Amino acid sequence: MSTTTFTFASRMAHLTGSPLRENAKRAMTAKDTISFAYGYPATEAFPMDTLRKISNKLYTEYDPNVFLQYAPSEGYAVLRRLIKERLANNADIRSDDDVLIVSGSTQGMDLVVKVLCDPGDVVLCEDQTFSGAVKAVQSYGAVPMPVPMDLDAQSVDLDALEHMLSTTPNVKMMYLIPTFQNPLGTSMPLEKRKAVYELARKYDIVIFEDDPYGELLYFGDPIAKMKSFDTDGRVIYSGSFSKVLAPSTRLGFLMANDELMRKLVLAKQVADSHSNYYWQVMLAEFMLHYDFEGHVEYLKRLYRERVEAMMAALDRIPQTMLRYIRPTGGYFIGCRMADDIDPDTFYDIIADRHVAVIPGDVMSVTGHGYERDFRLNFTRPSLEEINRGIGIIGEALEQARITEPSDIENSCRSGREPVLAGAR
């Protein structure tokens, strides 16, 4: 038993374990759990045959120094070129900015905060957002500050945003997920994206556009990325291959202007020298010589069927108990239970019946105020699990209803009226 007393750096004081990772760990150990909590791809989404062929090709036809040796911090030059070409062709991002391969988009956020933020600097975020980004901000002593959402408009509240920009000192950047937002499932309309960009220009701050789900559009037309109309290099665009290839590859990328990129590369060299080079070469081979675009189209068909099944099941729950946001793509559906439902009772019931969701407080910047919200994932569970699990959620909502007005008041701990938006 160690008797050593450790004195930790002050930056560790506010960091706690990720509730998302802990939830996933528990769900993986319970065989009969129906988990809507994962942000995981479906197992059948992995292109096993193609990956096997590419791997065999590397070991039989490639010089091992190409994929097993130390490599440039910026990433595999072929892959970086292919990413820029795909962004130009698929997202109309025709930028001279460079691309840096990172170890998942979470590392991208970590590097950007490290490069841009001093302790006490403020990063504005949607009030419910990816908890990994919030922790990246906090890990360097910067302050994540929530911007209220206008859910009817599927956007941050522009008036609130400008007020915060005009009155809050030391705002360094905005962290946004404009497309298929996590956890809400919203997609910011083009006019709102342009308005946010103009506010960033007016107050001279950087926008971090996080787009890990952007390729997975199931309904309607794509909305232009903010990076596509960035004229002065203030948008850092982040993408990921976790959702369209495999999470364990830990492949993501940043696109940023030259001045930023030089600093990001230095930070990357300190962090891990370079990202997994084997998988970088694998992915480049996939894009060059196999049907990568066809694979993405397959994923869109696979997940469209699942999101349609989940929305059909949610439609069977009366709106007097639950409302939800209808996504046009991505991984998630954001839900909100009615005021006359006790959240604690609801979560206890679904836990007893082995259904897992992500409570809204876990995905809020402040960690509270969203106990009536929860996030559902539709990519991982099967169609049978979706129908059975959403049925259990409907039964739990009914059982958790409160009949006494005083009980309703006591259970609504957020102290504010819920905004029910994007409902059916």
C-alpha positions as CSV (number, residue, x, y, z in Angstrom):
1,M,0.0,0.0,0.0
2,S,1.4,3.4,-1.0
3,T,2.0,6.0,1.6
4,T,3.0,8.7,-0.9
5,T,1.0,11.9,-0.8
6,F,0.5,13.3,-4.3
7,T,0.0,17.0,-4.9
8,F,-1.9,17.3,-8.2
9,A,-1.9,20.3,-10.6
10,S,-4.7,22.7,-9.9
11,R,-6.0,22.1,-13.5
12,M,-7.2,18.7,-12.3
13,A,-9.4,20.0,-9.5
14,H,-12.5,20.5,-11.7
15,L,-12.1,17.4,-13.9
16,T,-14.2,14.3,-13.2
17,G,-14.7,11.1,-15.1
18,S,-16.8,11.1,-18.2
19,P,-20.4,10.1,-17.4
20,L,-20.8,9.0,-21.0
21,R,-17.8,6.6,-20.8
22,E,-19.0,5.3,-17.4
23,N,-22.5,4.7,-18.8
24,A,-21.1,2.9,-21.8
25,K,-19.0,0.7,-19.5
26,R,-21.9,-0.3,-17.4
27,A,-24.2,-0.9,-20.4
28,M,-21.5,-3.2,-22.0
29,T,-21.5,-5.4,-18.9
30,A,-25.3,-5.9,-18.7
31,K,-26.2,-8.3,-21.4
32,D,-29.9,-7.7,-21.4
33,T,-29.7,-3.9,-21.3
34,I,-31.3,-2.0,-24.2
35,S,-28.9,0.9,-24.5
36,F,-30.0,4.1,-26.2
37,A,-27.1,5.8,-24.4
38,Y,-24.2,4.8,-26.7
39,G,-22.9,7.2,-29.4
40,Y,-21.7,4.0,-31.1
41,P,-22.0,2.8,-34.7
42,A,-23.8,-0.4,-35.4
43,T,-21.6,-3.5,-35.5
44,E,-22.9,-4.2,-39.0
45,A,-21.7,-0.8,-40.1
46,F,-18.0,-1.8,-40.0
47,P,-16.8,-2.6,-43.6
48,M,-15.0,-5.8,-42.4
49,D,-14.4,-7.4,-45.8
50,T,-12.9,-4.2,-47.3
51,L,-10.7,-3.6,-44.3
52,R,-9.4,-7.1,-44.4
53,K,-8.5,-6.8,-48.1
54,I,-6.7,-3.5,-47.5
55,S,-4.8,-4.8,-44.5
56,N,-3.6,-7.8,-46.5
57,K,-2.6,-5.5,-49.3
58,L,-0.5,-3.4,-46.9
59,Y,1.4,-6.4,-45.5
60,T,2.0,-8.0,-48.9
61,E,2.5,-5.1,-51.3
62,Y,3.6,-2.0,-49.2
63,D,7.0,-1.1,-47.8
64,P,6.4,-1.5,-44.0
65,N,8.2,1.8,-43.5
66,V,5.2,3.5,-45.1
67,F,2.8,2.5,-42.4
68,L,4.8,1.1,-39.4
69,Q,7.5,3.7,-39.0
70,Y,7.4,7.1,-37.3
71,A,5.6,9.7,-39.5
72,P,5.0,13.4,-39.9
73,S,2.9,15.1,-37.1
74,E,0.6,16.6,-39.7
75,G,-0.5,13.2,-40.9
76,Y,-0.2,11.1,-44.1
77,A,0.1,13.5,-47.0
78,V,-2.1,11.3,-49.3
79,L,-4.9,11.2,-46.7
80,R,-4.8,14.9,-46.1
81,R,-5.1,15.6,-49.8
82,L,-8.0,13.2,-50.1
83,I,-9.8,14.8,-47.2
84,K,-9.5,18.3,-48.8
85,E,-10.8,16.9,-52.0
86,R,-13.8,15.3,-50.3
87,L,-14.6,18.5,-48.4
88,A,-14.5,20.4,-51.7
89,N,-16.7,17.9,-53.5
90,N,-19.1,16.8,-50.8
91,A,-19.4,19.9,-48.6
92,D,-18.3,22.8,-50.9
93,I,-15.5,23.7,-48.6
94,R,-12.9,25.0,-51.1
95,S,-10.4,26.4,-48.7
96,D,-6.6,27.0,-48.9
97,D,-6.5,26.1,-45.2
98,D,-4.4,23.1,-44.3
99,V,-5.5,19.8,-42.7
100,L,-4.1,18.2,-39.6
101,I,-4.9,14.6,-38.8
102,V,-5.7,14.2,-35.1
103,S,-6.5,11.3,-32.8
104,G,-10.2,11.7,-32.9
105,S,-12.1,15.0,-32.9
106,T,-11.9,15.2,-29.1
107,Q,-8.1,15.6,-29.5
108,G,-8.8,18.3,-32.0
109,M,-10.7,20.3,-29.5
110,D,-8.1,19.7,-26.8
111,L,-5.3,21.1,-29.1
112,V,-7.4,24.1,-30.1
113,V,-8.1,25.1,-26.5
114,K,-4.4,24.5,-25.6
115,V,-3.3,26.8,-28.4
116,L,-5.9,29.6,-28.0
117,C,-7.0,29.7,-24.4
118,D,-5.4,31.0,-21.3
119,P,-6.8,30.3,-17.8
120,G,-9.9,32.4,-17.4
121,D,-10.7,32.8,-21.1
122,V,-14.3,32.1,-22.0
123,V,-15.5,29.5,-24.6
124,L,-19.2,29.9,-25.5
125,C,-21.0,26.7,-26.1
126,E,-24.6,25.6,-26.9
127,D,-26.1,25.1,-23.4
128,Q,-26.5,21.3,-24.1
129,T,-23.4,20.0,-25.9
130,F,-20.7,17.3,-26.1
131,S,-19.3,16.8,-22.6
132,G,-15.9,15.9,-24.0
133,A,-15.5,19.4,-25.4
134,V,-16.6,21.0,-22.1
135,K,-14.0,19.0,-20.3
136,A,-11.3,20.0,-22.8
137,V,-12.1,23.6,-22.1
138,Q,-12.0,23.1,-18.3
139,S,-8.7,21.1,-18.5
140,Y,-6.8,24.2,-19.4
141,G,-8.5,26.5,-16.9
142,A,-10.7,28.2,-19.5
143,V,-14.4,28.7,-18.7
144,P,-17.2,27.0,-20.8
145,M,-20.2,29.3,-20.8
146,P,-23.6,28.2,-22.0
147,V,-25.5,30.1,-24.7
148,P,-29.3,29.5,-24.6
149,M,-30.8,27.6,-27.5
150,D,-33.8,28.8,-29.5
151,L,-35.0,25.3,-30.2
152,D,-37.9,26.4,-32.4
153,A,-35.3,27.9,-34.7
154,Q,-32.9,24.9,-34.1
155,S,-30.1,27.5,-33.3
156,V,-28.4,29.3,-30.5
157,D,-30.5,32.3,-29.4
158,L,-28.9,35.1,-31.5
159,D,-30.0,37.9,-29.2
160,A,-28.6,36.1,-26.2
161,L,-25.4,35.3,-28.1
162,E,-24.8,38.9,-29.0
163,H,-25.5,40.1,-25.5
164,M,-23.0,37.7,-24.1
165,L,-20.4,38.7,-26.8
166,S,-20.9,42.4,-26.0
167,T,-20.8,42.0,-22.2
168,T,-18.6,39.1,-21.3
169,P,-14.8,39.7,-21.1
170,N,-12.2,37.4,-22.5
171,V,-14.4,35.5,-24.9
172,K,-11.9,33.6,-27.0
173,M,-14.1,31.3,-29.2
174,M,-17.4,29.6,-29.8
175,Y,-17.7,25.8,-29.8
176,L,-20.7,24.8,-31.9
177,I,-22.1,21.6,-33.4
178,P,-24.3,23.2,-36.1
179,T,-25.1,19.9,-38.0
180,F,-27.0,17.1,-36.3
181,Q,-26.2,18.5,-32.9
182,N,-25.2,16.3,-30.0
183,P,-27.3,15.7,-27.9
184,L,-30.3,17.5,-29.4
185,G,-30.3,16.4,-33.0
186,T,-31.0,19.9,-34.3
187,S,-29.4,21.4,-37.4
188,M,-28.9,25.1,-37.5
189,P,-30.5,26.8,-40.6
190,L,-28.2,28.5,-43.1
191,E,-29.4,32.0,-42.3
192,K,-28.7,31.4,-38.6
193,R,-25.2,30.0,-39.4
194,K,-24.4,33.1,-41.4
195,A,-25.7,35.3,-38.6
196,V,-23.5,33.5,-36.0
197,Y,-20.5,33.9,-38.3
198,E,-21.1,37.6,-38.7
199,L,-21.3,38.0,-34.9
200,A,-18.0,36.2,-34.7
201,R,-16.5,38.6,-37.2
202,K,-18.0,41.6,-35.3
203,Y,-16.5,40.6,-32.0
204,D,-13.4,39.0,-33.5
205,I,-13.6,35.5,-32.1
206,V,-12.9,32.1,-33.4
207,I,-15.6,29.5,-34.2
208,F,-14.8,25.8,-33.7
209,E,-17.3,24.0,-36.0
210,D,-17.5,20.4,-34.8
211,D,-18.9,18.2,-37.4
212,P,-18.5,14.5,-36.5
213,Y,-21.9,13.4,-37.9
214,G,-22.2,15.7,-40.9
215,E,-22.0,13.1,-43.6
216,L,-24.9,11.1,-42.2
217,L,-27.9,13.0,-43.8
218,Y,-31.1,10.9,-44.0
219,F,-33.8,13.4,-45.0
220,G,-33.8,16.7,-47.0
221,D,-31.0,18.7,-48.4
222,P,-27.6,19.4,-46.8
223,I,-27.0,22.8,-45.1
224,A,-23.8,24.6,-46.0
225,K,-21.0,24.2,-43.4
226,M,-19.9,27.4,-41.7
227,K,-16.4,26.8,-43.0
228,S,-17.7,26.9,-46.6
229,F,-18.4,30.7,-46.2
230,D,-15.4,31.5,-43.9
231,T,-13.6,34.4,-45.7
232,D,-11.2,35.4,-43.0
233,G,-9.9,32.1,-41.5
234,R,-11.8,32.3,-38.2
235,V,-13.6,29.0,-38.5
236,I,-11.7,25.9,-37.4
237,Y,-13.5,22.9,-39.0
238,S,-13.3,19.5,-37.2
239,G,-14.3,16.2,-38.8
240,S,-14.1,12.6,-37.7
241,F,-14.1,9.1,-39.1
242,S,-15.3,7.5,-35.9
243,K,-18.9,7.5,-37.2
244,V,-18.3,6.4,-40.8
245,L,-15.3,4.0,-40.5
246,A,-14.7,2.8,-36.9
247,P,-14.2,4.6,-33.6
248,S,-11.1,2.7,-32.6
249,T,-9.1,4.1,-35.5
250,R,-9.1,7.4,-33.6
251,L,-8.9,9.4,-36.8
252,G,-10.2,12.9,-37.0
253,F,-9.0,16.1,-38.6
254,L,-8.8,19.8,-38.2
255,M,-8.9,22.4,-41.0
256,A,-7.5,25.7,-40.0
257,N,-5.6,28.6,-41.5
258,D,-1.8,28.6,-41.7
259,E,-1.1,30.7,-38.6
260,L,-3.3,28.5,-36.4
261,M,-2.0,25.4,-38.1
262,R,1.6,26.1,-37.2
263,K,0.7,26.3,-33.5
264,L,-1.6,23.2,-33.7
265,V,1.2,21.1,-35.2
266,L,3.5,22.2,-32.3
267,A,0.9,21.2,-29.8
268,K,0.3,17.9,-31.6
269,Q,4.0,17.1,-31.5
270,V,4.0,17.5,-27.7
271,A,0.8,15.4,-27.3
272,D,1.6,12.2,-29.3
273,S,4.0,13.0,-32.2
274,H,1.4,11.8,-34.7
275,S,-1.9,9.9,-34.9
276,N,-2.2,6.2,-35.8
277,Y,-0.4,6.0,-39.1
278,Y,-1.4,2.5,-39.9
279,W,-5.1,3.5,-40.0
280,Q,-4.3,6.7,-41.9
281,V,-2.8,4.6,-44.7
282,M,-5.7,2.1,-44.5
283,L,-8.3,4.9,-44.8
284,A,-6.4,6.5,-47.8
285,E,-6.4,3.1,-49.5
286,F,-10.1,2.8,-48.9
287,M,-10.8,6.2,-50.4
288,L,-8.5,5.6,-53.4
289,H,-9.1,2.1,-54.5
290,Y,-12.4,1.0,-52.9
291,D,-15.9,2.3,-52.7
292,F,-15.7,4.6,-49.7
293,E,-18.6,6.8,-50.9
294,G,-20.7,3.7,-51.4
295,H,-19.9,2.6,-47.8
296,V,-21.2,6.0,-46.5
297,E,-24.4,5.6,-48.6
298,Y,-24.9,2.2,-47.0
299,L,-24.6,3.7,-43.6
300,K,-27.2,6.3,-44.5
301,R,-29.6,3.6,-45.6
302,L,-28.9,1.5,-42.5
303,Y,-29.4,4.4,-40.0
304,R,-32.4,6.0,-41.9
305,E,-34.3,2.8,-41.2
306,R,-33.5,2.9,-37.5
307,V,-34.3,6.6,-37.0
308,E,-37.6,6.1,-38.8
309,A,-38.4,3.2,-36.5
310,M,-37.5,5.2,-33.4
311,M,-39.6,8.2,-34.5
312,A,-42.5,5.9,-35.3
313,A,-42.2,4.4,-31.8
314,L,-42.0,7.8,-30.1
315,D,-45.0,8.9,-32.1
316,R,-47.0,6.3,-30.2
317,I,-46.2,8.1,-26.9
318,P,-48.8,10.9,-26.3
319,Q,-47.3,14.4,-26.7
320,T,-48.8,15.2,-23.3
321,M,-46.0,13.1,-21.8
322,L,-43.1,13.5,-24.2
323,R,-42.0,15.7,-27.1
324,Y,-38.9,15.2,-29.2
325,I,-36.8,16.8,-31.9
326,R,-37.0,15.2,-35.3
327,P,-33.5,15.0,-36.7
328,T,-32.6,15.0,-40.4
329,G,-29.4,13.1,-39.8
330,G,-26.7,12.1,-37.3
331,Y,-26.9,9.8,-34.3
332,F,-29.3,11.3,-31.7
333,I,-32.8,12.3,-30.8
334,G,-33.3,14.9,-28.1
335,C,-36.4,14.3,-25.9
336,R,-38.2,16.2,-23.1
337,M,-40.7,14.8,-20.7
338,A,-43.7,16.8,-19.6
339,D,-43.9,18.9,-16.4
340,D,-46.2,16.4,-14.7
341,I,-43.7,13.6,-14.8
342,D,-41.2,13.1,-12.0
343,P,-37.7,12.6,-13.6
344,D,-36.2,10.6,-10.7
345,T,-39.1,8.1,-10.8
346,F,-38.8,7.8,-14.6
347,Y,-35.1,7.1,-14.5
348,D,-35.5,4.6,-11.7
349,I,-38.2,2.7,-13.7
350,I,-36.2,2.5,-16.9
351,A,-33.1,1.5,-15.0
352,D,-35.0,-1.3,-13.3
353,R,-36.3,-2.5,-16.7
354,H,-32.7,-2.3,-18.1
355,V,-33.2,0.6,-20.6
356,A,-30.4,3.1,-20.7
357,V,-30.5,6.7,-21.9
358,I,-28.3,9.8,-21.4
359,P,-30.0,12.3,-19.0
360,G,-29.9,15.9,-20.1
361,D,-27.9,17.2,-17.2
362,V,-25.0,15.0,-18.3
363,M,-24.9,16.9,-21.6
364,S,-25.4,20.4,-20.2
365,V,-22.5,22.8,-19.8
366,T,-23.5,23.6,-16.2
367,G,-24.4,20.0,-15.3
368,H,-27.9,20.9,-14.1
369,G,-31.3,22.3,-15.3
370,Y,-32.1,19.6,-17.8
371,E,-33.3,16.7,-15.7
372,R,-36.5,16.5,-17.9
373,D,-34.4,16.1,-21.0
374,F,-32.7,12.9,-22.2
375,R,-30.8,11.8,-25.3
376,L,-31.6,8.7,-27.4
377,N,-29.2,7.0,-29.8
378,F,-30.7,5.1,-32.7
379,T,-27.6,3.8,-34.5
380,R,-26.5,1.1,-32.1
381,P,-29.7,-0.8,-31.1
382,S,-31.5,-3.2,-33.4
383,L,-35.0,-2.5,-34.8
384,E,-36.5,-4.9,-32.3
385,E,-34.6,-3.2,-29.4
386,I,-35.8,0.2,-30.6
387,N,-39.5,-0.9,-30.5
388,R,-39.2,-2.7,-27.2
389,G,-37.1,-0.1,-25.5
390,I,-39.2,2.9,-26.6
391,G,-42.3,1.0,-25.4
392,I,-40.7,0.7,-22.0
393,I,-40.0,4.4,-22.0
394,G,-43.6,5.1,-22.7
395,E,-44.8,2.9,-19.9
396,A,-42.2,4.5,-17.5
397,L,-43.5,8.0,-18.4
398,E,-47.0,7.0,-17.6
399,Q,-46.0,5.4,-14.3
400,A,-44.0,8.5,-13.3
401,R,-46.8,10.9,-13.8
402,I,-47.5,13.2,-10.8
403,T,-51.1,13.9,-9.8
404,E,-50.6,16.5,-7.0
405,P,-49.8,20.1,-8.2
406,S,-47.4,20.5,-5.2
407,D,-45.5,17.4,-6.3
408,I,-45.1,18.9,-9.8
409,E,-43.7,22.1,-8.4
410,N,-41.2,20.2,-6.2
411,S,-40.1,17.9,-9.0
412,C,-39.3,20.8,-11.4
413,R,-35.9,21.6,-10.0
414,S,-34.7,23.6,-13.0
415,G,-36.9,26.6,-12.0
416,R,-37.8,27.5,-15.6
417,E,-40.3,26.6,-18.2
418,P,-39.1,24.0,-20.6
419,V,-38.8,24.9,-24.3
420,L,-40.4,22.1,-26.3
421,A,-39.2,22.5,-29.9
422,G,-38.9,20.6,-33.1
423,A,-41.8,18.4,-32.0
424,R,-43.8,16.3,-34.4
